[in-house]
Amino acid sequence: MALDRIVLYVVVGVAVALAAVYGGLILFGALSLGPVGLLVLIPLFLVGYVIWRIVAERLSNREDDHYEQIER
């Protein structure tokens, strides 16, 4: 495996781990504030949903996949 691919996997893994820790801190911080803190979770879940839909659309859209047109 090429070194650049290994570095990419490590960077993506660290970024996902940091995002999970940050999301957990926001979640537990909002829950500790009581009912008012739950209002913080609404934008957090909306942003997560939008990111999820963007990634799902990019992975499933065959028309926008320009790598399929590259000769091998």
PQR file with spaces between the fields and no chain letter, atoms N, CA, C, O and H, PARSE charges and radii, in Angstrom:
ATOM       1  N    MET     1       0.849   -1.166    0.000 -0.4000 1.5000
ATOM       2  CA   MET     1       0.000    0.000    0.000 -0.0000 2.0000
ATOM       3  C    MET     1       0.899    1.234    0.000  0.5500 1.7000
ATOM       4  O    MET     1       1.927    1.266    0.676 -0.5500 1.4000
ATOM       5  N    ALA     2       0.505    2.233   -0.754 -0.4000 1.5000
ATOM       6  CA   ALA     2       1.301    3.448   -0.872 -0.0000 2.0000
ATOM       7  C    ALA     2       1.250    4.263    0.418  0.5500 1.7000
ATOM       8  O    ALA     2       0.274    4.215    1.166 -0.5500 1.4000
ATOM       9  H    ALA     2      -0.331    2.207   -1.303  0.4000 1.0000
ATOM      10  N    LEU     3       2.308    4.999    0.652 -0.4000 1.5000
ATOM      11  CA   LEU     3       2.412    5.785    1.870 -0.0000 2.0000
ATOM      12  C    LEU     3       1.339    6.861    1.943  0.5500 1.7000
ATOM      13  O    LEU     3       0.814    7.143    3.020 -0.5500 1.4000
ATOM      14  H    LEU     3       3.100    5.038    0.044  0.4000 1.0000
ATOM      15  N    ASP     4       1.011    7.462    0.803 -0.4000 1.5000
ATOM      16  CA   ASP     4      -0.005    8.514    0.827 -0.0000 2.0000
ATOM      17  C    ASP     4      -1.380    7.966    1.206  0.5500 1.7000
ATOM      18  O    ASP     4      -2.162    8.663    1.852 -0.5500 1.4000
ATOM      19  H    ASP     4       1.438    7.233   -0.072  0.4000 1.0000
ATOM      20  N    ARG     5      -1.679    6.747    0.819 -0.4000 1.5000
ATOM      21  CA   ARG     5      -2.962    6.140    1.174 -0.0000 2.0000
ATOM      22  C    ARG     5      -3.012    5.809    2.675  0.5500 1.7000
ATOM      23  O    ARG     5      -4.056    5.964    3.309 -0.5500 1.4000
ATOM      24  H    ARG     5      -1.043    6.181    0.294  0.4000 1.0000
ATOM      25  N    ILE     6      -1.901    5.361    3.233 -0.4000 1.5000
ATOM      26  CA   ILE     6      -1.837    5.072    4.668 -0.0000 2.0000
ATOM      27  C    ILE     6      -2.020    6.359    5.463  0.5500 1.7000
ATOM      28  O    ILE     6      -2.752    6.382    6.452 -0.5500 1.4000
ATOM      29  H    ILE     6      -1.053    5.235    2.718  0.4000 1.0000
ATOM      30  N    VAL     7      -1.361    7.420    5.036 -0.4000 1.5000
ATOM      31  CA   VAL     7      -1.488    8.709    5.716 -0.0000 2.0000
ATOM      32  C    VAL     7      -2.924    9.216    5.620  0.5500 1.7000
ATOM      33  O    VAL     7      -3.456    9.758    6.589 -0.5500 1.4000
ATOM      34  H    VAL     7      -0.765    7.401    4.233  0.4000 1.0000
ATOM      35  N    LEU     8      -3.545    9.044    4.473 -0.4000 1.5000
ATOM      36  CA   LEU     8      -4.941    9.459    4.313 -0.0000 2.0000
ATOM      37  C    LEU     8      -5.839    8.709    5.284  0.5500 1.7000
ATOM      38  O    LEU     8      -6.694    9.322    5.923 -0.5500 1.4000
ATOM      39  H    LEU     8      -3.113    8.604    3.686  0.4000 1.0000
ATOM      40  N    TYR     9      -5.666    7.404    5.410 -0.4000 1.5000
ATOM      41  CA   TYR     9      -6.480    6.616    6.342 -0.0000 2.0000
ATOM      42  C    TYR     9      -6.268    7.065    7.786  0.5500 1.7000
ATOM      43  O    TYR     9      -7.222    7.139    8.561 -0.5500 1.4000
ATOM      44  H    TYR     9      -4.972    6.907    4.891  0.4000 1.0000
ATOM      45  N    VAL    10      -5.037    7.359    8.142 -0.4000 1.5000
ATOM      46  CA   VAL    10      -4.757    7.801    9.511 -0.0000 2.0000
ATOM      47  C    VAL    10      -5.396    9.165    9.772  0.5500 1.7000
ATOM      48  O    VAL    10      -5.997    9.374   10.826 -0.5500 1.4000
ATOM      49  H    VAL    10      -4.262    7.299    7.512  0.4000 1.0000
ATOM      50  N    VAL    11      -5.274   10.082    8.833 -0.4000 1.5000
ATOM      51  CA   VAL    11      -5.851   11.414    9.003 -0.0000 2.0000
ATOM      52  C    VAL    11      -7.366   11.342    9.093  0.5500 1.7000
ATOM      53  O    VAL    11      -7.967   11.998    9.944 -0.5500 1.4000
ATOM      54  H    VAL    11      -4.786    9.912    7.977  0.4000 1.0000
ATOM      55  N    VAL    12      -7.986   10.560    8.235 -0.4000 1.5000
ATOM      56  CA   VAL    12      -9.444   10.421    8.273 -0.0000 2.0000
ATOM      57  C    VAL    12      -9.878    9.746    9.576  0.5500 1.7000
ATOM      58  O    VAL    12     -10.879   10.150   10.167 -0.5500 1.4000
ATOM      59  H    VAL    12      -7.498   10.027    7.544  0.4000 1.0000
ATOM      60  N    GLY    13      -9.163    8.747   10.024 -0.4000 1.5000
ATOM      61  CA   GLY    13      -9.492    8.079   11.282 -0.0000 2.0000
ATOM      62  C    GLY    13      -9.397    9.015   12.473  0.5500 1.7000
ATOM      63  O    GLY    13     -10.267    9.002   13.344 -0.5500 1.4000
ATOM      64  H    GLY    13      -8.350    8.418    9.544  0.4000 1.0000
ATOM      65  N    VAL    14      -8.351    9.826   12.519 -0.4000 1.5000
ATOM      66  CA   VAL    14      -8.204   10.790   13.611 -0.0000 2.0000
ATOM      67  C    VAL    14      -9.306   11.841   13.550  0.5500 1.7000
ATOM      68  O    VAL    14      -9.844   12.232   14.587 -0.5500 1.4000
ATOM      69  H    VAL    14      -7.644    9.837   11.811  0.4000 1.0000
ATOM      70  N    ALA    15      -9.648   12.301   12.353 -0.4000 1.5000
ATOM      71  CA   ALA    15     -10.704   13.303   12.213 -0.0000 2.0000
ATOM      72  C    ALA    15     -12.054   12.745   12.665  0.5500 1.7000
ATOM      73  O    ALA    15     -12.821   13.448   13.323 -0.5500 1.4000
ATOM      74  H    ALA    15      -9.211   11.983   11.511  0.4000 1.0000
ATOM      75  N    VAL    16     -12.346   11.509   12.325 -0.4000 1.5000
ATOM      76  CA   VAL    16     -13.610   10.896   12.751 -0.0000 2.0000
ATOM      77  C    VAL    16     -13.630   10.731   14.269  0.5500 1.7000
ATOM      78  O    VAL    16     -14.657   10.973   14.903 -0.5500 1.4000
ATOM      79  H    VAL    16     -11.723   10.938   11.791  0.4000 1.0000
ATOM      80  N    ALA    17     -12.517   10.327   14.850 -0.4000 1.5000
ATOM      81  CA   ALA    17     -12.459   10.168   16.301 -0.0000 2.0000
ATOM      82  C    ALA    17     -12.651   11.510   17.005  0.5500 1.7000
ATOM      83  O    ALA    17     -13.380   11.589   17.994 -0.5500 1.4000
ATOM      84  H    ALA    17     -11.683   10.131   14.335  0.4000 1.0000
ATOM      85  N    LEU    18     -12.012   12.554   16.512 -0.4000 1.5000
ATOM      86  CA   LEU    18     -12.179   13.873   17.106 -0.0000 2.0000
ATOM      87  C    LEU    18     -13.607   14.392   16.947  0.5500 1.7000
ATOM      88  O    LEU    18     -14.141   15.019   17.862 -0.5500 1.4000
ATOM      89  H    LEU    18     -11.420   12.489   15.708  0.4000 1.0000
ATOM      90  N    ALA    19     -14.220   14.142   15.811 -0.4000 1.5000
ATOM      91  CA   ALA    19     -15.612   14.564   15.609 -0.0000 2.0000
ATOM      92  C    ALA    19     -16.545   13.822   16.558  0.5500 1.7000
ATOM      93  O    ALA    19     -17.498   14.409   17.070 -0.5500 1.4000
ATOM      94  H    ALA    19     -13.787   13.634   15.067  0.4000 1.0000
ATOM      95  N    ALA    20     -16.284   12.535   16.799 -0.4000 1.5000
ATOM      96  CA   ALA    20     -17.116   11.764   17.729 -0.0000 2.0000
ATOM      97  C    ALA    20     -16.963   12.288   19.157  0.5500 1.7000
ATOM      98  O    ALA    20     -17.952   12.407   19.880 -0.5500 1.4000
ATOM      99  H    ALA    20     -15.510   12.058   16.383  0.4000 1.0000
ATOM     100  N    VAL    21     -15.744   12.598   19.563 -0.4000 1.5000
ATOM     101  CA   VAL    21     -15.509   13.134   20.908 -0.0000 2.0000
ATOM     102  C    VAL    21     -16.167   14.503   21.046  0.5500 1.7000
ATOM     103  O    VAL    21     -16.809   14.776   22.060 -0.5500 1.4000
ATOM     104  H    VAL    21     -14.940   12.501   18.975  0.4000 1.0000
ATOM     105  N    TYR    22     -16.020   15.360   20.053 -0.4000 1.5000
ATOM     106  CA   TYR    22     -16.616   16.688   20.094 -0.0000 2.0000
ATOM     107  C    TYR    22     -18.140   16.605   20.131  0.5500 1.7000
ATOM     108  O    TYR    22     -18.783   17.334   20.886 -0.5500 1.4000
ATOM     109  H    TYR    22     -15.498   15.139   19.229  0.4000 1.0000
ATOM     110  N    GLY    23     -18.717   15.723   19.321 -0.4000 1.5000
ATOM     111  CA   GLY    23     -20.171   15.542   19.341 -0.0000 2.0000
ATOM     112  C    GLY    23     -20.655   15.019   20.681  0.5500 1.7000
ATOM     113  O    GLY    23     -21.710   15.432   21.162 -0.5500 1.4000
ATOM     114  H    GLY    23     -18.194   15.131   18.708  0.4000 1.0000
ATOM     115  N    GLY    24     -19.898   14.118   21.289 -0.4000 1.5000
ATOM     116  CA   GLY    24     -20.258   13.611   22.613 -0.0000 2.0000
ATOM     117  C    GLY    24     -20.191   14.688   23.675  0.5500 1.7000
ATOM     118  O    GLY    24     -21.055   14.755   24.549 -0.5500 1.4000
ATOM     119  H    GLY    24     -19.040   13.783   20.899  0.4000 1.0000
ATOM     120  N    LEU    25     -19.171   15.533   23.607 -0.4000 1.5000
ATOM     121  CA   LEU    25     -19.072   16.633   24.564 -0.0000 2.0000
ATOM     122  C    LEU    25     -20.243   17.594   24.436  0.5500 1.7000
ATOM     123  O    LEU    25     -20.787   18.045   25.445 -0.5500 1.4000
ATOM     124  H    LEU    25     -18.470   15.479   22.896  0.4000 1.0000
ATOM     125  N    ILE    26     -20.637   17.912   23.213 -0.4000 1.5000
ATOM     126  CA   ILE    26     -21.783   18.788   23.009 -0.0000 2.0000
ATOM     127  C    ILE    26     -23.058   18.124   23.525  0.5500 1.7000
ATOM     128  O    ILE    26     -23.880   18.771   24.173 -0.5500 1.4000
ATOM     129  H    ILE    26     -20.195   17.546   22.394  0.4000 1.0000
ATOM     130  N    LEU    27     -23.219   16.845   23.238 -0.4000 1.5000
ATOM     131  CA   LEU    27     -24.410   16.122   23.677 -0.0000 2.0000
ATOM     132  C    LEU    27     -24.509   16.089   25.198  0.5500 1.7000
ATOM     133  O    LEU    27     -25.556   16.430   25.749 -0.5500 1.4000
ATOM     134  H    LEU    27     -22.552   16.319   22.711  0.4000 1.0000
ATOM     135  N    PHE    28     -23.455   15.691   25.882 -0.4000 1.5000
ATOM     136  CA   PHE    28     -23.507   15.604   27.334 -0.0000 2.0000
ATOM     137  C    PHE    28     -23.554   16.982   27.985  0.5500 1.7000
ATOM     138  O    PHE    28     -24.156   17.146   29.046 -0.5500 1.4000
ATOM     139  H    PHE    28     -22.605   15.414   25.434  0.4000 1.0000
ATOM     140  N    GLY    29     -22.931   17.958   27.366 -0.4000 1.5000
ATOM     141  CA   GLY    29     -23.025   19.326   27.888 -0.0000 2.0000
ATOM     142  C    GLY    29     -24.443   19.862   27.783  0.5500 1.7000
ATOM     143  O    GLY    29     -24.928   20.527   28.699 -0.5500 1.4000
ATOM     144  H    GLY    29     -22.442   17.825   26.504  0.4000 1.0000
ATOM     145  N    ALA    30     -25.103   19.579   26.679 -0.4000 1.5000
ATOM     146  CA   ALA    30     -26.481   20.036   26.496 -0.0000 2.0000
ATOM     147  C    ALA    30     -27.424   19.309   27.448  0.5500 1.7000
ATOM     148  O    ALA    30     -28.357   19.910   27.980 -0.5500 1.4000
ATOM     149  H    ALA    30     -24.708   19.040   25.935  0.4000 1.0000
ATOM     150  N    LEU    31     -27.184   18.022   27.664 -0.4000 1.5000
ATOM     151  CA   LEU    31     -28.047   17.273   28.574 -0.0000 2.0000
ATOM     152  C    LEU    31     -27.870   17.711   30.015  0.5500 1.7000
ATOM     153  O    LEU    31     -28.810   17.616   30.804 -0.5500 1.4000
ATOM     154  H    LEU    31     -26.426   17.533   27.232  0.4000 1.0000
ATOM     155  N    SER    32     -26.689   18.187   30.376 -0.4000 1.5000
ATOM     156  CA   SER    32     -26.466   18.623   31.751 -0.0000 2.0000
ATOM     157  C    SER    32     -27.125   19.967   32.039  0.5500 1.7000
ATOM     158  O    SER    32     -27.335   20.309   33.202 -0.5500 1.4000
ATOM     159  H    SER    32     -25.925   18.264   29.735  0.4000 1.0000
ATOM     160  N    LEU    33     -27.454   20.731   31.007 -0.4000 1.5000
ATOM     161  CA   LEU    33     -28.117   22.020   31.200 -0.0000 2.0000
ATOM     162  C    LEU    33     -29.618   21.879   31.406  0.5500 1.7000
ATOM     163  O    LEU    33     -30.284   22.854   31.755 -0.5500 1.4000
ATOM     164  H    LEU    33     -27.284   20.453   30.062  0.4000 1.0000
ATOM     165  N    GLY    34     -30.148   20.718   31.204 -0.4000 1.5000
ATOM     166  CA   GLY    34     -31.582   20.506   31.396 -0.0000 2.0000
ATOM     167  C    GLY    34     -32.363   20.743   30.116  0.5500 1.7000
ATOM     168  O    GLY    34     -31.818   20.621   29.019 -0.5500 1.4000
ATOM     169  H    GLY    34     -29.607   19.926   30.921  0.4000 1.0000
ATOM     170  N    PRO    35     -33.639   21.082   30.254 -0.5600 1.5000
ATOM     171  CA   PRO    35     -34.501   21.228   29.070  0.2800 2.0000
ATOM     172  C    PRO    35     -34.043   22.328   28.121  0.5500 1.7000
ATOM     173  O    PRO    35     -34.209   22.205   26.907 -0.5500 1.4000
ATOM     174  N    VAL    36     -33.469   23.401   28.661 -0.4000 1.5000
ATOM     175  CA   VAL    36     -33.001   24.480   27.786 -0.0000 2.0000
ATOM     176  C    VAL    36     -31.816   24.001   26.950  0.5500 1.7000
ATOM     177  O    VAL    36     -31.662   24.404   25.797 -0.5500 1.4000
ATOM     178  H    VAL    36     -33.335   23.501   29.647  0.4000 1.0000
ATOM     179  N    GLY    37     -30.996   23.158   27.522 -0.4000 1.5000
ATOM     180  CA   GLY    37     -29.843   22.634   26.801 -0.0000 2.0000
ATOM     181  C    GLY    37     -30.218   21.727   25.646  0.5500 1.7000
ATOM     182  O    GLY    37     -29.440   21.543   24.710 -0.5500 1.4000
ATOM     183  H    GLY    37     -31.121   22.831   28.458  0.4000 1.0000
ATOM     184  N    LEU    38     -31.418   21.160   25.717 -0.4000 1.5000
ATOM     185  CA   LEU    38     -31.859   20.303   24.617 -0.0000 2.0000
ATOM     186  C    LEU    38     -32.070   21.092   23.325  0.5500 1.7000
ATOM     187  O    LEU    38     -32.054   20.520   22.235 -0.5500 1.4000
ATOM     188  H    LEU    38     -32.050   21.310   26.477  0.4000 1.0000
ATOM     189  N    LEU    39     -32.266   22.402   23.448 -0.4000 1.5000
ATOM     190  CA   LEU    39     -32.403   23.233   22.248 -0.0000 2.0000
ATOM     191  C    LEU    39     -31.095   23.269   21.447  0.5500 1.7000
ATOM     192  O    LEU    39     -31.108   23.535   20.245 -0.5500 1.4000
ATOM     193  H    LEU    39     -32.278   22.867   24.334  0.4000 1.0000
ATOM     194  N    VAL    40     -29.985   23.006   22.107 -0.4000 1.5000
ATOM     195  CA   VAL    40     -28.689   22.956   21.411 -0.0000 2.0000
ATOM     196  C    VAL    40     -28.633   21.734   20.504  0.5500 1.7000
ATOM     197  O    VAL    40     -27.969   21.753   19.467 -0.5500 1.4000
ATOM     198  H    VAL    40     -29.974   22.790   23.083  0.4000 1.0000
ATOM     199  N    LEU    41     -29.325   20.682   20.892 -0.4000 1.5000
ATOM     200  CA   LEU    41     -29.261   19.440   20.129 -0.0000 2.0000
ATOM     201  C    LEU    41     -29.991   19.522   18.790  0.5500 1.7000
ATOM     202  O    LEU    41     -29.645   18.802   17.854 -0.5500 1.4000
ATOM     203  H    LEU    41     -29.865   20.666   21.734  0.4000 1.0000
ATOM     204  N    ILE    42     -30.992   20.386   18.690 -0.4000 1.5000
ATOM     205  CA   ILE    42     -31.744   20.491   17.445 -0.0000 2.0000
ATOM     206  C    ILE    42     -30.843   20.907   16.285  0.5500 1.7000
ATOM     207  O    ILE    42     -30.836   20.217   15.265 -0.5500 1.4000
ATOM     208  H    ILE    42     -31.273   20.971   19.451  0.4000 1.0000
ATOM     209  N    PRO    43     -30.074   22.012   16.387 -0.5600 1.5000
ATOM     210  CA   PRO    43     -29.164   22.340   15.274  0.2800 2.0000
ATOM     211  C    PRO    43     -28.090   21.286   15.053  0.5500 1.7000
ATOM     212  O    PRO    43     -27.683   21.047   13.917 -0.5500 1.4000
ATOM     213  N    LEU    44     -27.625   20.650   16.132 -0.4000 1.5000
ATOM     214  CA   LEU    44     -26.610   19.611   15.996 -0.0000 2.0000
ATOM     215  C    LEU    44     -27.135   18.441   15.168  0.5500 1.7000
ATOM     216  O    LEU    44     -26.441   17.955   14.275 -0.5500 1.4000
ATOM     217  H    LEU    44     -27.956   20.844   17.056  0.4000 1.0000
ATOM     218  N    PHE    45     -28.336   17.991   15.452 -0.4000 1.5000
ATOM     219  CA   PHE    45     -28.923   16.898   14.685 -0.0000 2.0000
ATOM     220  C    PHE    45     -29.253   17.317   13.250  0.5500 1.7000
ATOM     221  O    PHE    45     -29.125   16.511   12.329 -0.5500 1.4000
ATOM     222  H    PHE    45     -28.900   18.386   16.177  0.4000 1.0000
ATOM     223  N    LEU    46     -29.676   18.567   13.054 -0.4000 1.5000
ATOM     224  CA   LEU    46     -29.959   19.043   11.694 -0.0000 2.0000
ATOM     225  C    LEU    46     -28.681   19.089   10.849  0.5500 1.7000
ATOM     226  O    LEU    46     -28.699   18.690    9.684 -0.5500 1.4000
ATOM     227  H    LEU    46     -29.780   19.221   13.803  0.4000 1.0000
ATOM     228  N    VAL    47     -27.591   19.566   11.417 -0.4000 1.5000
ATOM     229  CA   VAL    47     -26.317   19.601   10.688 -0.0000 2.0000
ATOM     230  C    VAL    47     -25.855   18.182   10.377  0.5500 1.7000
ATOM     231  O    VAL    47     -25.393   17.905    9.270 -0.5500 1.4000
ATOM     232  H    VAL    47     -27.577   19.890   12.363  0.4000 1.0000
ATOM     233  N    GLY    48     -25.976   17.290   11.347 -0.4000 1.5000
ATOM     234  CA   GLY    48     -25.615   15.895   11.111 -0.0000 2.0000
ATOM     235  C    GLY    48     -26.448   15.252   10.016  0.5500 1.7000
ATOM     236  O    GLY    48     -25.930   14.490    9.200 -0.5500 1.4000
ATOM     237  H    GLY    48     -26.351   17.515   12.246  0.4000 1.0000
ATOM     238  N    TYR    49     -27.750   15.562    9.998 -0.4000 1.5000
ATOM     239  CA   TYR    49     -28.627   15.009    8.965 -0.0000 2.0000
ATOM     240  C    TYR    49     -28.258   15.538    7.581  0.5500 1.7000
ATOM     241  O    TYR    49     -28.245   14.785    6.607 -0.5500 1.4000
ATOM     242  H    TYR    49     -28.171   16.181   10.661  0.4000 1.0000
ATOM     243  N    VAL    50     -27.960   16.821    7.498 -0.4000 1.5000
ATOM     244  CA   VAL    50     -27.578   17.406    6.204 -0.0000 2.0000
ATOM     245  C    VAL    50     -26.280   16.784    5.706  0.5500 1.7000
ATOM     246  O    VAL    50     -26.167   16.456    4.525 -0.5500 1.4000
ATOM     247  H    VAL    50     -27.970   17.432    8.290  0.4000 1.0000
ATOM     248  N    ILE    51     -25.299   16.616    6.591 -0.4000 1.5000
ATOM     249  CA   ILE    51     -24.041   15.991    6.197 -0.0000 2.0000
ATOM     250  C    ILE    51     -24.280   14.558    5.749  0.5500 1.7000
ATOM     251  O    ILE    51     -23.709   14.113    4.754 -0.5500 1.4000
ATOM     252  H    ILE    51     -25.391   16.882    7.550  0.4000 1.0000
ATOM     253  N    TRP    52     -25.124   13.832    6.482 -0.4000 1.5000
ATOM     254  CA   TRP    52     -25.458   12.447    6.112 -0.0000 2.0000
ATOM     255  C    TRP    52     -26.095   12.393    4.722  0.5500 1.7000
ATOM     256  O    TRP    52     -25.734   11.531    3.921 -0.5500 1.4000
ATOM     257  H    TRP    52     -25.588   14.194    7.291  0.4000 1.0000
ATOM     258  N    ARG    53     -27.034   13.292    4.417 -0.4000 1.5000
ATOM     259  CA   ARG    53     -27.697   13.296    3.112 -0.0000 2.0000
ATOM     260  C    ARG    53     -26.720   13.655    1.994  0.5500 1.7000
ATOM     261  O    ARG    53     -26.801   13.086    0.906 -0.5500 1.4000
ATOM     262  H    ARG    53     -27.327   13.993    5.068  0.4000 1.0000
ATOM     263  N    ILE    54     -25.807   14.581    2.240 -0.4000 1.5000
ATOM     264  CA   ILE    54     -24.830   14.965    1.218 -0.0000 2.0000
ATOM     265  C    ILE    54     -23.916   13.789    0.890  0.5500 1.7000
ATOM     266  O    ILE    54     -23.661   13.504   -0.280 -0.5500 1.4000
ATOM     267  H    ILE    54     -25.741   15.044    3.125  0.4000 1.0000
ATOM     268  N    VAL    55     -23.428   13.112    1.916 -0.4000 1.5000
ATOM     269  CA   VAL    55     -22.542   11.969    1.693 -0.0000 2.0000
ATOM     270  C    VAL    55     -23.298   10.848    0.983  0.5500 1.7000
ATOM     271  O    VAL    55     -22.764   10.230    0.062 -0.5500 1.4000
ATOM     272  H    VAL    55     -23.635   13.344    2.866  0.4000 1.0000
ATOM     273  N    ALA    56     -24.529   10.581    1.400 -0.4000 1.5000
ATOM     274  CA   ALA    56     -25.322    9.524    0.764 -0.0000 2.0000
ATOM     275  C    ALA    56     -25.590    9.849   -0.705  0.5500 1.7000
ATOM     276  O    ALA    56     -25.543    8.960   -1.555 -0.5500 1.4000
ATOM     277  H    ALA    56     -24.963   11.082    2.148  0.4000 1.0000
ATOM     278  N    GLU    57     -25.868   11.109   -1.004 -0.4000 1.5000
ATOM     279  CA   GLU    57     -26.113   11.502   -2.392 -0.0000 2.0000
ATOM     280  C    GLU    57     -24.852   11.379   -3.237  0.5500 1.7000
ATOM     281  O    GLU    57     -24.909   10.933   -4.383 -0.5500 1.4000
ATOM     282  H    GLU    57     -25.906   11.832   -0.313  0.4000 1.0000
ATOM     283  N    ARG    58     -23.722   11.771   -2.678 -0.4000 1.5000
ATOM     284  CA   ARG    58     -22.462   11.689   -3.428 -0.0000 2.0000
ATOM     285  C    ARG    58     -22.068   10.246   -3.703  0.5500 1.7000
ATOM     286  O    ARG    58     -21.486    9.949   -4.746 -0.5500 1.4000
ATOM     287  H    ARG    58     -23.676   12.134   -1.747  0.4000 1.0000
ATOM     288  N    LEU    59     -22.379    9.350   -2.777 -0.4000 1.5000
ATOM     289  CA   LEU    59     -22.013    7.949   -2.969 -0.0000 2.0000
ATOM     290  C    LEU    59     -22.945    7.220   -3.930  0.5500 1.7000
ATOM     291  O    LEU    59     -22.538    6.251   -4.570 -0.5500 1.4000
ATOM     292  H    LEU    59     -22.851    9.592   -1.930  0.4000 1.0000
ATOM     293  N    SER    60     -24.193    7.677   -4.038 -0.4000 1.5000
ATOM     294  CA   SER    60     -25.155    6.943   -4.857 -0.0000 2.0000
ATOM     295  C    SER    60     -25.404    7.569   -6.223  0.5500 1.7000
ATOM     296  O    SER    60     -26.084    6.956   -7.047 -0.5500 1.4000
ATOM     297  H    SER    60     -24.524    8.464   -3.518  0.4000 1.0000
ATOM     298  N    ASN    61     -24.890    8.744   -6.495 -0.4000 1.5000
ATOM     299  CA   ASN    61     -25.157    9.431   -7.756 -0.0000 2.0000
ATOM     300  C    ASN    61     -24.168    8.955   -8.825  0.5500 1.7000
ATOM     301  O    ASN    61     -22.983    9.285   -8.770 -0.5500 1.4000
ATOM     302  H    ASN    61     -24.338    9.242   -5.826  0.4000 1.0000
ATOM     303  N    ARG    62     -24.655    8.187   -9.785 -0.4000 1.5000
ATOM     304  CA   ARG    62     -23.797    7.665  -10.860 -0.0000 2.0000
ATOM     305  C    ARG    62     -23.504    8.716  -11.928  0.5500 1.7000
ATOM     306  O    ARG    62     -22.470    8.636  -12.592 -0.5500 1.4000
ATOM     307  H    ARG    62     -25.617    7.919   -9.830  0.4000 1.0000
ATOM     308  N    GLU    63     -24.387    9.698  -12.109 -0.4000 1.5000
ATOM     309  CA   GLU    63     -24.173   10.713  -13.142 -0.0000 2.0000
ATOM     310  C    GLU    63     -23.023   11.650  -12.780  0.5500 1.7000
ATOM     311  O    GLU    63     -22.345   12.175  -13.664 -0.5500 1.4000
ATOM     312  H    GLU    63     -25.226    9.763  -11.570  0.4000 1.0000
ATOM     313  N    ASP    64     -22.806   11.857  -11.500 -0.4000 1.5000
ATOM     314  CA   ASP    64     -21.795   12.802  -11.055 -0.0000 2.0000
ATOM     315  C    ASP    64     -20.448   12.137  -10.795  0.5500 1.7000
ATOM     316  O    ASP    64     -19.522   12.794  -10.321 -0.5500 1.4000
ATOM     317  H    ASP    64     -23.356   11.431  -10.782  0.4000 1.0000
ATOM     318  N    ASP    65     -20.322   10.858  -11.094 -0.4000 1.5000
ATOM     319  CA   ASP    65     -19.096   10.124  -10.811 -0.0000 2.0000
ATOM     320  C    ASP    65     -18.142   10.254  -11.995  0.5500 1.7000
ATOM     321  O    ASP    65     -18.212    9.471  -12.943 -0.5500 1.4000
ATOM     322  H    ASP    65     -21.074   10.324  -11.479  0.4000 1.0000
ATOM     323  N    HIS    66     -17.255   11.243  -11.940 -0.4000 1.5000
ATOM     324  CA   HIS    66     -16.338   11.472  -13.054 -0.0000 2.0000
ATOM     325  C    HIS    66     -15.191   10.480  -13.079  0.5500 1.7000
ATOM     326  O    HIS    66     -14.473   10.407  -14.077 -0.5500 1.4000
ATOM     327  H    HIS    66     -17.199   11.879  -11.171  0.4000 1.0000
ATOM     328  N    TYR    67     -14.996    9.718  -12.021 -0.4000 1.5000
ATOM     329  CA   TYR    67     -13.937    8.717  -12.025 -0.0000 2.0000
ATOM     330  C    TYR    67     -14.286    7.512  -12.896  0.5500 1.7000
ATOM     331  O    TYR    67     -13.396    6.772  -13.314 -0.5500 1.4000
ATOM     332  H    TYR    67     -15.579    9.777  -11.210  0.4000 1.0000
ATOM     333  N    GLU    68     -15.541    7.317  -13.164 -0.4000 1.5000
ATOM     334  CA   GLU    68     -15.948    6.190  -14.027 -0.0000 2.0000
ATOM     335  C    GLU    68     -15.560    6.451  -15.485  0.5500 1.7000
ATOM     336  O    GLU    68     -15.479    5.512  -16.277 -0.5500 1.4000
ATOM     337  H    GLU    68     -16.264    7.918  -12.824  0.4000 1.0000
ATOM     338  N    GLN    69     -15.323    7.695  -15.841 -0.4000 1.5000
ATOM     339  CA   GLN    69     -14.996    8.042  -17.229 -0.0000 2.0000
ATOM     340  C    GLN    69     -13.498    7.998  -17.491  0.5500 1.7000
ATOM     341  O    GLN    69     -13.077    8.181  -18.633 -0.5500 1.4000
ATOM     342  H    GLN    69     -15.389    8.457  -15.197  0.4000 1.0000
ATOM     343  N    ILE    70     -12.699    7.767  -16.493 -0.4000 1.5000
ATOM     344  CA   ILE    70     -11.245    7.713  -16.652 -0.0000 2.0000
ATOM     345  C    ILE    70     -10.867    6.320  -17.152  0.5500 1.7000
ATOM     346  O    ILE    70     -11.317    5.309  -16.612 -0.5500 1.4000
ATOM     347  H    ILE    70     -13.041    7.619  -15.565  0.4000 1.0000
ATOM     348  N    GLU    71     -10.039    6.285  -18.185 -0.4000 1.5000
ATOM     349  CA   GLU    71      -9.602    4.985  -18.697 -0.0000 2.0000
ATOM     350  C    GLU    71      -8.597    4.348  -17.760  0.5500 1.7000
ATOM     351  O    GLU    71      -7.790    5.034  -17.134 -0.5500 1.4000
ATOM     352  H    GLU    71      -9.673    7.106  -18.624  0.4000 1.0000
ATOM     353  N    ARG    72      -8.654    3.038  -17.672 -0.4000 1.5000
ATOM     354  CA   ARG    72      -7.747    2.332  -16.752 -0.0000 2.0000
ATOM     355  C    ARG    72      -6.669    1.625  -17.493  0.5500 1.7000
ATOM     356  O    ARG    72      -5.819    0.980  -16.880 -0.5500 1.4000
ATOM     357  H    ARG    72      -9.310    2.481  -18.181  0.4000 1.0000
